Amino acid sequence: METYNTVNYMRDAVMNHPIAGELFNDGFAERVFNWIDPATGVKCKCKPDWFNTKRKCTVDLKSTDDASNSSFVRSSFKYRYHVQSPFYIDGLKNNGINSDSFIFVAVEKEPPYLVNVFYSPKDSMDFGREEYLNDLEIYKECKLNNEWPGYGDTITPLELPGWMK
C-alpha cells in the first residue's frame, strides 16, 4: 500500500506541475515502435512513455532521488539519457512520426515529490546519436561473429579507491 500511495503522490506532483502536467495531455502512452536501422540493418525497438501529439514532442518520465539541475544532469549521463533521446526520436521518425523535441520530466521519490523538466538540446542529441550508432555497429559485429566482449578471464583485485587511501 505504501508503494501505491507513493506512486500516486508522484503522479499528482507531476500532473499539478504547470509545465509537466500539460505535457501529458493530448497524446498517447507507451506505444511500441519497431524499425530497422538503415545504416547497420539492426532491428530496433523503442517504447516512449508519452508522445504529445499537439506539441509533437516525446516525453519521458524519470523517478529520481534528486531532481535538481546539477544532480539530474549527472544522472542523465550516468544512465545515458542523452543516448535514449535521439534513439527514440529517430525510431519515431522511422515510423512516420516527427517529434520536434525530447523532454524529460524528473520527479523525486520522496516528499515533497519535487518535479523538474528538462529538454535535450541539439548538441546533446548529436552526441547521443553518435554514441547509439556506434553501439549499433558494435552490436552488429558481435552478433555477426557471435563474440561478445566481457570483463576478462582473470581474478582482479578489488583495490581501495584513491580517495579512501
DSSP file (Angstrom, degrees, kcal/mol; ACC not computed):
  #  RESIDUE AA STRUCTURE BP1 BP2  ACC     N-H-->O    O-->H-N    N-H-->O    O-->H-N    TCO  KAPPA ALPHA  PHI   PSI    X-CA   Y-CA   Z-CA
    1    1 A M     >        0   0    0      0, 0.0     4,-2.5     0, 0.0     5,-0.2   0.000 360.0 360.0 360.0 -34.7    0.0    0.0    0.0
    2    2 A E  H  >  +     0   0    0      2,-0.2     4,-2.5     1,-0.2     5,-0.2   0.918 360.0  47.7 -63.5 -43.1    2.9    2.3    0.7
    3    3 A T  H  > S+     0   0    0      2,-0.2     4,-2.6     1,-0.2     5,-0.2   0.918 110.5  52.8 -63.3 -43.2    4.3    2.0   -2.8
    4    4 A Y  H  > S+     0   0    0      1,-0.2     4,-2.0     2,-0.2    -2,-0.2   0.928 111.0  46.4 -57.3 -47.5    0.9    2.6   -4.3
    5    5 A N  H  X S+     0   0    0     -4,-2.5     4,-2.5     2,-0.2    -1,-0.2   0.909 111.1  52.1 -63.7 -42.6    0.5    5.8   -2.3
    6    6 A T  H  X S+     0   0    0     -4,-2.5     4,-2.5     1,-0.2    -2,-0.2   0.929 109.2  49.5 -60.2 -45.7    4.0    7.0   -3.2
    7    7 A V  H  X S+     0   0    0     -4,-2.6     4,-2.7     1,-0.2    -1,-0.2   0.896 111.1  50.2 -61.4 -40.2    3.3    6.5   -6.9
    8    8 A N  H  X S+     0   0    0     -4,-2.0     4,-2.6    -5,-0.2    -1,-0.2   0.893 110.0  49.6 -66.2 -39.4    0.0    8.4   -6.6
    9    9 A Y  H  X S+     0   0    0     -4,-2.5     4,-2.3     2,-0.2    -2,-0.2   0.907 111.9  48.9 -64.2 -40.8    1.7   11.3   -4.8
   10   10 A M  H  X S+     0   0    0     -4,-2.5     4,-2.3     2,-0.2    -2,-0.2   0.933 111.3  49.6 -64.1 -45.0    4.4   11.4   -7.5
   11   11 A R  H  X S+     0   0    0     -4,-2.7     4,-2.9     1,-0.2     5,-0.2   0.932 111.1  49.4 -57.8 -46.6    1.7   11.3  -10.2
   12   12 A D  H  X S+     0   0    0     -4,-2.6     4,-2.0     1,-0.2    -1,-0.2   0.893 109.1  52.5 -61.6 -40.0   -0.2   14.1   -8.6
   13   13 A A  H  X S+     0   0    0     -4,-2.3     4,-0.7     2,-0.2    -1,-0.2   0.913 112.7  45.0 -63.0 -42.1    3.0   16.2   -8.3
   14   14 A V  H >< S+     0   0    0     -4,-2.3     3,-1.0     1,-0.2     7,-0.4   0.949 114.6  46.9 -65.7 -48.8    3.7   15.7  -12.0
   15   15 A M  H 3< S+     0   0    0     -4,-2.9    -1,-0.2     1,-0.3    -2,-0.2   0.765 112.7  50.3 -69.3 -24.4    0.1   16.5  -13.1
   16   16 A N  H 3< S+     0   0    0     -4,-2.0    -1,-0.3    -5,-0.2    -2,-0.2   0.552  85.3 104.3 -88.6  -8.5   -0.1   19.6  -10.8
   17   17 A H  S <X S-     0   0    0     -3,-1.0     4,-1.9    -4,-0.7     5,-0.4  -0.564  78.0-129.5 -72.0 135.3    3.2   21.0  -12.1
   18   18 A P  T  4 S+     0   0    0      0, 0.0     4,-0.2     0, 0.0    -1,-0.1   0.770 101.5  24.5 -63.2 -26.5    2.4   23.9  -14.5
   19   19 A I  T  > S+     0   0    0      2,-0.1     4,-1.5     3,-0.1     3,-0.3   0.852 122.7  49.1-100.0 -51.8    4.6   22.6  -17.4
   20   20 A A  H  > S+     0   0    0      1,-0.2     4,-1.0     2,-0.2     3,-0.3   0.896 108.1  54.8 -58.4 -43.6    4.9   18.8  -16.7
   21   21 A G  H >< S+     0   0    0     -4,-1.9     3,-0.6    -7,-0.4    -1,-0.2   0.885 107.4  50.3 -59.0 -39.9    1.1   18.4  -16.3
   22   22 A E  H >4 S+     0   0    0     -5,-0.4     3,-1.5    -3,-0.3    -1,-0.2   0.822 101.5  62.8 -67.7 -31.5    0.4   20.0  -19.7
   23   23 A L  H 3< S+     0   0    0     -4,-1.5    -1,-0.2    -3,-0.3    -2,-0.2   0.801  97.1  58.2 -65.2 -27.8    3.0   17.7  -21.4
   24   24 A F  T << S+     0   0    0     -4,-1.0    -1,-0.3    -3,-0.6     2,-0.3   0.141  91.5  90.1 -92.8  20.9    0.9   14.6  -20.5
   25   25 A N  S <  S+     0   0    0     -3,-1.5    29,-0.2     1,-0.2     3,-0.1  -0.703  79.7  23.1-102.8 163.5   -2.2   15.9  -22.3
   26   26 A D  S    S+     0   0    0     -2,-0.3    27,-1.9     1,-0.2    28,-1.1   0.931 105.0  62.4  52.4  68.6   -3.1   15.3  -26.0
   27   27 A G  E    S-A   52   0A   0     25,-0.3     2,-0.3    -3,-0.2    25,-0.2  -0.947  75.5 -80.6-179.5-156.3   -1.2   12.2  -26.9
   28   28 A F  E     -A   51   0A   0     23,-1.7    23,-2.3    -2,-0.3     2,-0.4  -0.971  29.1-130.8-141.0 154.6   -0.6    8.5  -26.3
   29   29 A A  E     -A   50   0A   0     -2,-0.3    21,-0.2    21,-0.2    20,-0.2  -0.833  68.2 -15.1-111.4 141.9    1.4    6.4  -23.9
   30   30 A E        +     0   0    0     19,-1.0     2,-0.3    18,-0.9    -1,-0.2   0.735  68.9 168.5  45.9  46.7    3.8    3.5  -24.3
   31   31 A R        -     0   0    0     17,-0.4     2,-0.4    -3,-0.2    -1,-0.2  -0.703  33.8-124.6 -83.5 142.2    3.3    2.5  -27.9
   32   32 A V        -     0   0    0     -2,-0.3     2,-0.5    15,-0.2    15,-0.2  -0.740  24.4-166.3 -90.0 132.5    6.0    0.2  -29.2
   33   33 A F  E     -E   46   0B   0     13,-2.9    13,-2.2    -2,-0.4     2,-0.3  -0.983   3.4-170.8-121.4 127.1    7.8    1.3  -32.4
   34   34 A N  E     +E   45   0B   0     -2,-0.5     2,-0.3    11,-0.2    11,-0.2  -0.877  15.6 149.3-114.3 148.3    9.9   -1.2  -34.4
   35   35 A W  E     -E   44   0B   0      9,-2.0     9,-3.5    -2,-0.3     2,-0.5  -0.973  42.9-112.4-163.7 167.6   12.3   -0.4  -37.3
   36   36 A I  E     -E   43   0B   0     -2,-0.3     7,-0.2     7,-0.2     6,-0.1  -0.957  36.7-118.7-110.5 123.7   15.5   -1.5  -38.9
   37   37 A D     >  -     0   0    0      5,-2.9     4,-2.8    -2,-0.5     5,-0.2  -0.430  19.7-145.1 -61.7 123.9   18.4    0.9  -38.6
   38   38 A P  T  4 S+     0   0    0      0, 0.0    -1,-0.2     0, 0.0    -2,-0.0   0.810  93.5  49.5 -64.6 -29.9   19.2    1.9  -42.2
   39   39 A A  T  4 S+     0   0    0      1,-0.1    -2,-0.1     3,-0.1    94,-0.0   0.855 128.1  17.7 -78.4 -34.7   23.0    2.1  -41.5
   40   40 A T  T  4 S-     0   0    0     -3,-0.2    -1,-0.1     2,-0.1     3,-0.1   0.626  89.7-126.7-114.0 -18.0   23.5   -1.2  -39.8
   41   41 A G     <  +     0   0    0     -4,-2.8     2,-0.3     1,-0.3    -2,-0.0   0.578  58.1 149.8  77.4   9.1   20.4   -3.3  -40.6
   42   42 A V        -     0   0    0     -5,-0.2    -5,-2.9     1,-0.1     2,-0.3  -0.573  51.6-118.5 -78.9 135.2   19.9   -3.9  -36.9
   43   43 A K  E     -E   36   0B   0     -2,-0.3     2,-0.3    -7,-0.2    -7,-0.2  -0.581  38.9-170.7 -71.2 131.0   16.4   -4.4  -35.7
   44   44 A C  E     -E   35   0B   0     -9,-3.5    -9,-2.0    -2,-0.3     2,-0.3  -0.867  12.6-174.9-126.1 158.5   15.5   -1.7  -33.2
   45   45 A K  E     +E   34   0B   0     -2,-0.3     2,-0.3   -11,-0.2   -11,-0.2  -0.989   3.1 177.2-151.5 140.6   12.6   -1.0  -30.8
   46   46 A C  E     -E   33   0B   0    -13,-2.2   -13,-2.9    -2,-0.3    -2,-0.0  -0.973  14.7-162.2-141.0 159.7   11.5    1.8  -28.5
   47   47 A K        -     0   0    0     -2,-0.3   -15,-0.2   -15,-0.2   -17,-0.1  -0.696  18.3-154.1-142.1  83.8    8.6    2.5  -26.3
   48   48 A P        -     0   0    0      0, 0.0   -18,-0.9     0, 0.0   -17,-0.4  -0.264  17.3-132.2 -60.3 144.2    8.3    6.2  -25.4
   49   49 A D  S    S-     0   0    0      1,-0.3   -19,-1.0    10,-0.2     2,-0.3   0.929  85.6  -7.2 -59.9 -44.6    6.5    6.9  -22.1
   50   50 A W  E     -AB  29  59A   0      9,-1.5     9,-2.9   -21,-0.2     2,-0.5  -0.995  53.9-157.3-153.8 144.0    4.4    9.6  -23.8
   51   51 A F  E     -AB  28  58A   0    -23,-2.3   -23,-1.7    -2,-0.3     2,-0.9  -0.982  17.2-147.1-123.9 119.7    4.1   11.3  -27.2
   52   52 A N  E  >> -AB  27  57A   0      5,-2.9     4,-1.4    -2,-0.5     5,-1.4  -0.755  10.8-169.2 -86.9 107.5    2.3   14.7  -27.1
   53   53 A T  T  45S+     0   0    0    -27,-1.9   -26,-0.2    -2,-0.9    -1,-0.2   0.801  83.1  52.9 -70.6 -29.6    0.6   14.9  -30.4
   54   54 A K  T  45S+     0   0    0    -28,-1.1    -1,-0.2   -29,-0.2   -28,-0.1   0.927 122.0  29.0 -71.2 -45.4   -0.3   18.6  -30.0
   55   55 A R  T  45S-     0   0    0    -29,-0.3    -2,-0.2     2,-0.1    45,-0.2   0.525 101.0-132.1 -91.9  -7.3    3.3   19.7  -29.3
   56   56 A K  T  <5 +     0   0    0     -4,-1.4    44,-3.4     1,-0.2    45,-0.7   0.928  60.6 132.5  52.7  51.3    4.9   16.9  -31.3
   57   57 A C  E   < -Bc  52 101A   0     -5,-1.4    -5,-2.9    42,-0.2     2,-0.4  -0.971  56.8-128.3-133.1 149.0    7.3   16.1  -28.5
   58   58 A T  E     -Bc  51 102A   0     43,-2.6    45,-3.1    -2,-0.4     2,-0.4  -0.790  25.6-160.4 -92.8 134.6    8.4   12.9  -26.8
   59   59 A V  E     -Bc  50 103A   0     -9,-2.9    -9,-1.5    -2,-0.4     2,-0.5  -0.967   6.8-168.6-122.9 130.9    8.1   12.9  -23.1
   60   60 A D  E     - c   0 104A   0     43,-2.9    45,-2.8    -2,-0.4     2,-0.5  -0.976  12.6-146.0-121.6 125.9   10.0   10.6  -20.7
   61   61 A L  E     - c   0 105A   0     -2,-0.5     2,-0.5    43,-0.2    45,-0.2  -0.783  17.9-173.7 -92.8 126.7    9.1   10.3  -17.0
   62   62 A K  E     - c   0 106A   0     43,-3.1    45,-2.7    -2,-0.5     2,-0.3  -0.980  14.8-150.3-123.2 126.3   12.0    9.7  -14.7
   63   63 A S  E     + c   0 107A   0     -2,-0.5     2,-0.3    43,-0.2    45,-0.2  -0.750  30.7 168.0 -88.3 145.0   11.8    9.0  -11.0
   64   64 A T  E     - c   0 108A   0     43,-2.1    45,-1.8    -2,-0.3    46,-0.3  -0.974  48.6-126.1-153.2 160.2   14.8   10.1   -9.1
   65   65 A D  S    S+     0   0    0     -2,-0.3     2,-0.4     1,-0.3    45,-0.1   0.796 106.0  22.6 -77.2 -29.6   16.3   10.8   -5.7
   66   66 A D        -     0   0    0     41,-0.1    -1,-0.3     2,-0.1    41,-0.1  -0.916  56.9-178.4-145.7 110.5   17.2   14.4   -6.6
   67   67 A A        +     0   0    0     -2,-0.4    39,-0.1    -3,-0.2    -1,-0.1   0.283  43.2 128.6 -92.8   9.7   15.6   16.3   -9.5
   68   68 A S  S  > S-     0   0    0      1,-0.1     4,-2.8     4,-0.0     5,-0.3  -0.255  73.1-108.6 -62.5 156.8   17.8   19.4   -9.0
   69   69 A N  H  > S+     0   0    0      1,-0.2     4,-2.1     2,-0.2     5,-0.2   0.931 115.4  43.2 -53.0 -54.1   19.5   20.6  -12.2
   70   70 A S  H  > S+     0   0    0      1,-0.2     4,-1.7     2,-0.2    -1,-0.2   0.896 117.1  45.6 -65.5 -41.0   23.0   19.6  -11.2
   71   71 A S  H  > S+     0   0    0      2,-0.2     4,-2.4     1,-0.2    -1,-0.2   0.914 113.4  48.2 -70.3 -42.1   22.1   16.1   -9.9
   72   72 A F  H  X S+     0   0    0     -4,-2.8     4,-2.8     1,-0.2    -2,-0.2   0.870 108.1  54.9 -69.5 -34.7   19.8   15.2  -12.7
   73   73 A V  H  X S+     0   0    0     -4,-2.1     4,-1.5    -5,-0.3    -1,-0.2   0.934 109.7  47.9 -61.1 -44.3   22.4   16.2  -15.3
   74   74 A R  H  X S+     0   0    0     -4,-1.7     4,-2.1     1,-0.2     3,-0.3   0.939 113.7  47.0 -59.9 -47.1   24.9   13.9  -13.6
   75   75 A S  H  X S+     0   0    0     -4,-2.4     4,-2.9     1,-0.2     6,-0.2   0.882 105.6  59.8 -61.5 -38.7   22.3   11.1  -13.6
   76   76 A S  H  <>S+     0   0    0     -4,-2.8     5,-2.9     1,-0.2     6,-0.7   0.857 110.6  40.4 -63.4 -34.1   21.3   11.7  -17.2
   77   77 A F  H  <5S+     0   0    0     -4,-1.5     3,-0.4    -3,-0.3    -1,-0.2   0.828 113.0  54.6 -82.7 -31.8   24.9   10.9  -18.3
   78   78 A K  H  <5S+     0   0    0     -4,-2.1    -2,-0.2     1,-0.2    -3,-0.2   0.921 118.0  35.6 -62.2 -42.8   25.3    8.1  -15.9
   79   79 A Y  T  <5S-     0   0    0     -4,-2.9    -1,-0.2    -5,-0.2    -2,-0.2   0.322 112.3-119.9 -96.1   6.9   22.2    6.4  -17.3
   80   80 A R  T >>5 +     0   0    0     -3,-0.4     4,-1.7    -5,-0.2     3,-1.3   0.837  55.8 154.8  61.5  39.3   22.8    7.6  -20.9
   81   81 A Y  H 3><S+     0   0    0     -5,-2.9     4,-2.4     1,-0.3    -4,-0.1   0.817  70.9  65.1 -63.5 -28.7   19.6    9.6  -21.3
   82   82 A H  H 34 S+     0   0    0     -6,-0.7    -1,-0.3     1,-0.2    46,-0.2   0.718 105.5  44.5 -66.9 -19.1   21.5   11.6  -23.9
   83   83 A V  H <> S+     0   0    0     -3,-1.3     4,-1.6     2,-0.1    -2,-0.2   0.816 110.1  54.9 -87.9 -38.5   21.6    8.3  -26.0
   84   84 A Q  H  X S+     0   0    0     -4,-1.7     4,-2.7     1,-0.2     5,-0.3   0.913 101.3  58.5 -60.4 -45.5   18.0    7.4  -25.3
   85   85 A S  H  X S+     0   0    0     -4,-2.4     4,-2.3     1,-0.2    -1,-0.2   0.921 110.5  37.8 -61.3 -49.9   16.6   10.7  -26.6
   86   86 A P  H  > S+     0   0    0      0, 0.0     4,-2.9     0, 0.0     5,-0.2   0.866 114.6  57.1 -69.7 -31.0   17.9   10.7  -30.2
   87   87 A F  H  X S+     0   0    0     -4,-1.6     4,-2.2     2,-0.2    -2,-0.2   0.940 111.7  41.7 -60.8 -46.6   17.3    6.9  -30.4
   88   88 A Y  H  X S+     0   0    0     -4,-2.7     4,-2.7     2,-0.2     5,-0.2   0.923 114.2  51.3 -66.7 -44.7   13.6    7.4  -29.6
   89   89 A I  H  X S+     0   0    0     -4,-2.3     4,-2.2    -5,-0.3    10,-0.3   0.928 113.7  44.9 -58.2 -45.5   13.3   10.5  -31.9
   90   90 A D  H  X S+     0   0    0     -4,-2.9     4,-2.4     2,-0.2    -1,-0.2   0.866 111.2  54.0 -68.1 -35.9   14.9    8.5  -34.8
   91   91 A G  H  < S+     0   0    0     -4,-2.2     4,-0.5    -5,-0.2    -2,-0.2   0.916 109.9  46.4 -63.5 -43.4   12.7    5.5  -34.0
   92   92 A L  H ><>S+     0   0    0     -4,-2.7     5,-2.6     1,-0.2     3,-1.3   0.923 111.1  52.6 -63.5 -43.3    9.6    7.6  -34.2
   93   93 A K  H ><5S+     0   0    0     -4,-2.2     3,-1.9     1,-0.3    -2,-0.2   0.900 104.6  55.3 -60.0 -41.3   10.8    9.2  -37.4
   94   94 A N  T 3<5S+     0   0    0     -4,-2.4    -1,-0.3     1,-0.3    -2,-0.2   0.625 108.2  51.2 -66.6 -11.9   11.4    5.8  -39.0
   95   95 A N  T < 5S-     0   0    0     -3,-1.3    -1,-0.3    -4,-0.5    -2,-0.2   0.145 127.0 -98.8-109.2  16.3    7.8    5.1  -38.1
   96   96 A G  T < 5S+     0   0    0     -3,-1.9     2,-0.5     1,-0.2    -3,-0.2   0.651  86.1 121.0  80.8  16.2    6.5    8.2  -39.8
   97   97 A I      < -     0   0    0     -5,-2.6     2,-0.6    -6,-0.1    -2,-0.2  -0.957  50.7-150.2-116.7 120.6    6.1   10.4  -36.7
   98   98 A N        -     0   0    0     -2,-0.5     2,-0.6    -3,-0.1    -8,-0.1  -0.794  10.1-168.3 -91.1 120.3    8.1   13.6  -36.4
   99   99 A S        -     0   0    0     -2,-0.6   -42,-0.2   -10,-0.3   -43,-0.1  -0.942   7.6-164.1-108.0 118.7    9.0   14.5  -32.9
  100  100 A D        +     0   0    0    -44,-3.4     2,-0.3    -2,-0.6   -43,-0.2   0.708  69.4   2.9 -77.0 -20.0   10.3   18.1  -32.6
  101  101 A S  E     -c   57   0A   0    -45,-0.7   -43,-2.6     2,-0.0     2,-0.5  -0.985  59.2-130.0-159.5 165.8   11.8   17.6  -29.2
  102  102 A F  E     -c   58   0A   0     18,-0.3    18,-2.0    -2,-0.3     2,-0.4  -0.993  26.6-170.8-125.3 124.7   12.5   15.2  -26.3
  103  103 A I  E     -cD  59 119A   0    -45,-3.1   -43,-2.9    -2,-0.5     2,-0.5  -0.953  11.0-153.3-123.0 133.8   11.6   16.2  -22.8
  104  104 A F  E     -cD  60 118A   0     14,-2.8    14,-2.8    -2,-0.4     2,-0.6  -0.898   3.6-160.5-102.7 130.7   12.4   14.6  -19.5
  105  105 A V  E     -cD  61 117A   0    -45,-2.8   -43,-3.1    -2,-0.5     2,-0.5  -0.954  12.4-163.6-108.8 113.5   10.1   15.0  -16.6
  106  106 A A  E     -cD  62 116A   0     10,-3.0    10,-2.4    -2,-0.6     2,-0.4  -0.846   7.9-176.7-101.2 129.1   12.0   14.2  -13.4
  107  107 A V  E     -cD  63 115A   0    -45,-2.7   -43,-2.1    -2,-0.5     8,-0.2  -0.991  24.6-122.7-128.5 133.0   10.0   13.6  -10.2
  108  108 A E  E     -c   64   0A   0      6,-2.6   -43,-0.2    -2,-0.4   -42,-0.1  -0.413  10.2-139.2 -74.6 148.5   11.5   12.9   -6.8
  109  109 A K  S    S+     0   0    0    -45,-1.8   -44,-0.1    -2,-0.1    -1,-0.1   0.416  82.2  60.1 -88.7  -0.1   10.6    9.7   -5.0
  110  110 A E  S >  S-     0   0    0    -46,-0.3     3,-2.8   -45,-0.1     4,-0.4  -0.920  96.5 -49.7-127.2 153.1   10.3   11.3   -1.6
  111  111 A P  T 3  S+     0   0    0      0, 0.0    -2,-0.1     0, 0.0  -101,-0.0  -0.317 122.3  33.7 -56.9 142.1    8.1   14.1   -0.2
  112  112 A P  T 3  S-     0   0    0      0, 0.0    -3,-0.0     0, 0.0    -4,-0.0  -0.904  91.4-144.4 -90.2  22.8    7.5   16.8   -1.3
  113  113 A Y    <   -     0   0    0     -3,-2.8    -4,-0.1     1,-0.1     2,-0.0   0.941  23.0-158.4  56.8  54.4    7.9   15.0   -4.7
  114  114 A L        -     0   0    0     -4,-0.4    -6,-2.6    -7,-0.1     2,-0.4  -0.303   1.6-148.1 -66.4 149.3    9.5   17.9   -6.4
  115  115 A V  E     -D  107   0A   0     -8,-0.2     2,-0.3  -102,-0.1    -8,-0.2  -0.933  15.9-179.8-122.8 140.7    9.3   18.0  -10.2
  116  116 A N  E     -D  106   0A   0    -10,-2.4   -10,-3.0    -2,-0.4     2,-0.4  -0.988  14.7-146.7-138.5 147.8   11.8   19.4  -12.8
  117  117 A V  E     +D  105   0A   0     -2,-0.3     2,-0.3   -12,-0.2   -12,-0.2  -0.954  17.5 177.7-122.6 133.2   11.6   19.5  -16.5
  118  118 A F  E     -D  104   0A   0    -14,-2.8   -14,-2.8    -2,-0.4     2,-0.3  -0.935  12.9-154.1-130.8 151.3   14.5   19.2  -19.0
  119  119 A Y  E     -D  103   0A   0     -2,-0.3   -16,-0.2   -16,-0.2   -18,-0.0  -0.900  25.3-115.0-121.4 159.1   14.8   19.1  -22.8
  120  120 A S        -     0   0    0    -18,-2.0   -18,-0.3    -2,-0.3    -2,-0.0  -0.825  33.2-146.9 -92.9 110.7   17.6   17.6  -24.9
  121  121 A P     >  -     0   0    0      0, 0.0     4,-2.4     0, 0.0     3,-0.4  -0.277  27.9-100.4 -73.6 165.6   19.4   20.3  -26.8
  122  122 A K  H  > S+     0   0    0      1,-0.2     4,-3.0     2,-0.2     5,-0.2   0.872 119.7  52.5 -55.3 -45.5   20.8   19.7  -30.3
  123  123 A D  H  > S+     0   0    0      1,-0.2     4,-2.1     2,-0.2    -1,-0.2   0.884 111.7  46.9 -63.3 -37.2   24.4   19.2  -29.1
  124  124 A S  H  > S+     0   0    0     -3,-0.4     4,-2.7     2,-0.2    -1,-0.2   0.904 113.1  49.2 -67.9 -41.6   23.4   16.6  -26.6
  125  125 A M  H  X S+     0   0    0     -4,-2.4     4,-2.6     2,-0.2    -2,-0.2   0.914 111.4  49.1 -63.9 -42.9   21.2   14.9  -29.2
  126  126 A D  H  X S+     0   0    0     -4,-3.0     4,-2.0     2,-0.2    -2,-0.2   0.915 113.1  47.0 -63.3 -42.9   24.0   14.9  -31.8
  127  127 A F  H  X S+     0   0    0     -4,-2.1     4,-1.8    -5,-0.2    -2,-0.2   0.925 114.3  47.1 -63.5 -46.1   26.5   13.4  -29.2
  128  128 A G  H  X S+     0   0    0     -4,-2.7     4,-2.7   -46,-0.2     5,-0.2   0.868 109.1  54.3 -64.3 -38.0   24.0   10.8  -28.1
  129  129 A R  H  X S+     0   0    0     -4,-2.6     4,-2.5     2,-0.2     5,-0.2   0.916 106.9  51.3 -63.2 -43.0   23.2    9.9  -31.7
  130  130 A E  H  X S+     0   0    0     -4,-2.0     4,-2.0     1,-0.2    -1,-0.2   0.916 111.7  48.6 -58.3 -43.4   26.9    9.3  -32.4
  131  131 A E  H  X S+     0   0    0     -4,-1.8     4,-2.6     1,-0.2    -2,-0.2   0.925 112.0  46.2 -65.5 -45.5   27.0    7.0  -29.4
  132  132 A Y  H  X S+     0   0    0     -4,-2.7     4,-2.4     2,-0.2    -1,-0.2   0.877 111.5  51.8 -70.4 -33.5   24.0    4.9  -30.2
  133  133 A L  H  X S+     0   0    0     -4,-2.5     4,-1.8     2,-0.2    -1,-0.2   0.900 111.7  47.6 -65.9 -38.4   25.0    4.5  -33.9
  134  134 A N  H  X S+     0   0    0     -4,-2.0     4,-2.3    -5,-0.2    -2,-0.2   0.908 110.3  52.7 -65.1 -42.0   28.4    3.3  -32.6
  135  135 A D  H  X S+     0   0    0     -4,-2.6     4,-2.7     1,-0.2    -2,-0.2   0.901 107.8  51.2 -59.2 -42.1   26.6    1.0  -30.2
  136  136 A L  H  X S+     0   0    0     -4,-2.4     4,-2.7     2,-0.2    -1,-0.2   0.883 108.6  51.6 -64.6 -37.9   24.6   -0.5  -33.0
  137  137 A E  H  X S+     0   0    0     -4,-1.8     4,-2.3     2,-0.2    -2,-0.2   0.929 111.3  47.0 -62.8 -45.3   27.8   -1.1  -35.1
  138  138 A I  H  X S+     0   0    0     -4,-2.3     4,-2.6     2,-0.2    -2,-0.2   0.928 113.1  49.1 -62.0 -45.5   29.3   -2.9  -32.1
  139  139 A Y  H  X S+     0   0    0     -4,-2.7     4,-2.8     1,-0.2     5,-0.2   0.921 109.6  52.2 -59.3 -45.3   26.2   -5.0  -31.6
  140  140 A K  H  X S+     0   0    0     -4,-2.7     4,-2.5     1,-0.2    -1,-0.2   0.923 112.0  45.5 -57.9 -46.5   26.0   -5.9  -35.3
  141  141 A E  H  X S+     0   0    0     -4,-2.3     4,-2.5     2,-0.2     6,-0.3   0.901 112.8  50.2 -65.7 -42.0   29.6   -7.1  -35.2
  142  142 A C  H  X>S+     0   0    0     -4,-2.6     4,-1.3     1,-0.2     5,-1.3   0.928 113.9  44.8 -61.3 -45.1   29.1   -9.1  -32.0
  143  143 A K  H  <5S+     0   0    0     -4,-2.8    -2,-0.2     2,-0.2    -1,-0.2   0.909 113.4  50.4 -66.6 -41.8   26.0  -10.7  -33.4
  144  144 A L  H  <5S+     0   0    0     -4,-2.5    -2,-0.2    -5,-0.2    -1,-0.2   0.907 122.9  30.7 -61.8 -44.0   27.7  -11.5  -36.7
  145  145 A N  H  <5S-     0   0    0     -4,-2.5    -1,-0.2     2,-0.2    -2,-0.2   0.478 100.3-129.8 -94.8  -4.6   30.7  -13.1  -35.1
  146  146 A N  T  <5 +     0   0    0     -4,-1.3     2,-0.5     1,-0.2    -3,-0.2   0.871  66.4 130.8  51.2  40.8   29.0  -14.4  -32.0
  147  147 A E      < -     0   0    0     -5,-1.3    -1,-0.2    -6,-0.3    -2,-0.2  -0.987  37.0-172.0-123.8 120.7   31.7  -12.8  -29.9
  148  148 A W        -     0   0    0     -2,-0.5    -9,-0.0    -3,-0.1    -5,-0.0  -0.954  22.3-124.8-118.6 122.4   30.5  -10.7  -27.0
  149  149 A P        +     0   0    0      0, 0.0     2,-0.2     0, 0.0    -7,-0.0  -0.300  35.0 171.0 -66.2 148.0   33.0   -8.7  -25.0
  150  150 A G        -     0   0    0      0, 0.0     3,-0.1     0, 0.0     0, 0.0  -0.470  47.9 -83.4-132.5-154.3   33.3   -9.2  -21.3
  151  151 A Y  S    S-     0   0    0      1,-0.4     3,-0.2    -2,-0.2     2,-0.2   0.405  78.0 -90.4-103.3   0.0   35.5   -8.1  -18.5
  152  152 A G        -     0   0    0      1,-0.1    -1,-0.4     3,-0.0     0, 0.0  -0.460  28.5 -91.5 115.6 171.8   38.2  -10.7  -18.9
  153  153 A D  S    S+     0   0    0     -2,-0.2     2,-0.3    -3,-0.1    -1,-0.1  -0.052  89.1  87.5-115.1  29.4   39.0  -14.2  -17.7
  154  154 A T  S    S-     0   0    0     -3,-0.2     2,-0.6     0, 0.0    -3,-0.0  -0.789  80.2-106.9-123.6 166.6   41.1  -13.3  -14.6
  155  155 A I        -     0   0    0     -2,-0.3    -2,-0.1     0, 0.0    -3,-0.0  -0.860  38.6-155.6 -92.8 126.0   40.6  -12.6  -11.0
  156  156 A T        -     0   0    0     -2,-0.6     2,-0.2     3,-0.0     0, 0.0  -0.852  16.6-116.7-107.6 134.8   41.0   -8.8  -10.4
  157  157 A P        -     0   0    0      0, 0.0     2,-1.3     0, 0.0    -1,-0.0  -0.470  20.7-132.4 -67.5 137.9   41.9   -7.3   -7.0
  158  158 A L        -     0   0    0     -2,-0.2     2,-0.0     3,-0.0    -2,-0.0  -0.732  35.3-161.5 -91.7  88.9   39.3   -5.0   -5.7
  159  159 A E        -     0   0    0     -2,-1.3     3,-0.1     1,-0.1    -3,-0.0  -0.265  23.5-102.0 -72.2 153.2   41.5   -2.1   -4.8
  160  160 A L        -     0   0    0      1,-0.1    -1,-0.1     2,-0.1     5,-0.1  -0.573  47.2-109.0 -67.2 136.2   40.7    0.7   -2.4
  161  161 A P    >>  -     0   0    0      0, 0.0     3,-2.0     0, 0.0     4,-0.7  -0.342  27.2-109.6 -66.4 154.2   39.8    3.8   -4.4
  162  162 A G  G >4 S+     0   0    0      1,-0.3     3,-0.8     2,-0.2    -2,-0.1   0.823 116.9  59.1 -53.0 -36.8   42.3    6.6   -4.4
  163  163 A W  G 34 S+     0   0    0      1,-0.2    -1,-0.3     2,-0.2    -3,-0.0   0.649 103.2  53.2 -73.1 -12.3   40.0    8.8   -2.3
  164  164 A M  G <4        0   0    0     -3,-2.0    -1,-0.2     1,-0.2    -2,-0.2   0.621 360.0 360.0 -92.5 -15.0   40.0    6.2    0.5
  165  165 A K    <<        0   0    0     -3,-0.8    -1,-0.2    -4,-0.7    -2,-0.2   0.473 360.0 360.0 -82.9 360.0   43.8    5.9    0.8
